[in-house]
Amino acid sequence: MKSSAEYLAGPVFQLTYPTGEFAESVPVVTYDDALLALEEALADAEEYKYLLLRAIRRNAPETVASYATTITPEAAVVPMYAEAA
């Protein structure tokens, strides 16, 4: 995974006061560069989400089968409502 700074392709400026003194070392980027970085980060997040869900689906049948064989109901299951005649 990339860090936040790796998504910024444009120049990063340091905020300064009118006297030329640095203002708390606050990095400043242009609005367009920030939007591009955000779009790239969201696209990567979708890809990671897809890969994670695919891995979960691949392993899901194995875990469901193992739990299904060990779980047994302790009481009889009865319907909540009588069938309409």
C-alpha positions, 0 to 999 in steps of 0.5 A: 500500500502507498503512503499518503505522500506517494499519491501526490505527483505535483509539487508540495509547497511549505506555507509561509508567513508574509515575513518569509518564516515557515508557518508550522511546516504545513505542506500545501498542494494545489486543489487539482493535485489533491483531487487527483491524489484522492481519486488514485487513492480511492481506486487503489482502495477499491482494488484492495477491497476486491482482492480482500473479498476474493480471498474471503470468498475462496476461504469461506466454503472451507470454514462454513463446512467445518462449522456446519458439521459441529453446530447442532440445535439444542431445541426444536425449531417451531414456526412463530405463526400458525399457517393460515387455513 
